[in-house]
Amino acid sequence: TTLNSSITELFPCIAWEKGWINPKSADDFYKKLLTVNVDTLSCVGSKDKDEAKETIAKAPESSKYNEKMENAIGILKYLRIQNKQSPIKSTLWGYRAKPTGVPDKHPGDMYITFTDDKVLGVSLKAGGKATHEPKLNTYVNPVWEAFGEQSNLVKLRKTLHKKVYSKIPVQTPK
């Protein structure tokens, strides 16, 4: 649902902007979120402020509250790893808002802008035990196509086979 996905997209952006250390628990994280004045956040687009407030207010009603809050904490950790590799200037919740220069139809759920002004659009797909994650042809291909990078996808597949998949025992050359 929109609530479940918004928890994992919005909450890490808020935590990043606020400079929070990794929360100790889902409830600890939620208590901090309740103290935030959404209207002052840069990581939430001006047209998305009401949705952000609603997401925070309704989060405990989610049937997957603890799971999604733990996912949000995991994504905050991911941001910390990214920041070590390339310093992050800001994050943006991709509910409707997109950073300047990003096409309106970009499928990002959150956007990371680095200090060199490069932007990474992240589409989060967190599944469960009984879910089926999007396959390459139903999700990944359209993203590569949206950026006109299909030829690089073919190169990536070949590189992955050569450097990774071919090294797995009992794999056929195909």
VENSUL-V555447 format. One record per backbone hydrogen bond with DSSP energy under -0.5 kcal/mol. CO is the residue of the C=O (numbers start at 1). NH is the residue of the N-H. Records with the same first field share a line. If there is no record, write none. Layout:
# VENSUL-V555447
CO=NH + NH
This chain:
# VENSUL-V555447
1=5
2=6
3=7
4=8
5=9
6=10 + 11
7=11
9=13
10=14
11=15
12=16
13=17
14=18
15=19 + 20
16=19
25=29
26=30
27=31
28=32
29=33
30=34
32=35
33=36
36=38
37=40
38=41
43=93
45=48
46=49
48=52
49=53
50=54
51=55
52=56
53=57
54=58
55=59
58=61 + 62
59=62
62=65
64=68
65=69
66=70
67=71
68=72
69=73
70=74
71=75
72=76
73=77
74=78
75=79
76=80
77=81
78=82
79=83
80=84
81=85
82=86
87=115
90=113
92=111
99=102
103=106
109=94
110=122
111=92 + 113
112=114 + 120
113=89 + 90
114=117
118=114
119=121
120=112 + 122
122=109 + 110 + 124
125=127
128=131
131=133
135=138 + 139 + 140
136=141
139=143
140=144
141=145
142=146
143=147
144=149
145=148
149=152 + 153
150=154
151=155
152=156
153=157
154=158
155=159
156=160
157=161
158=162
159=163
160=164 + 165
161=166
164=167
165=168
168=171
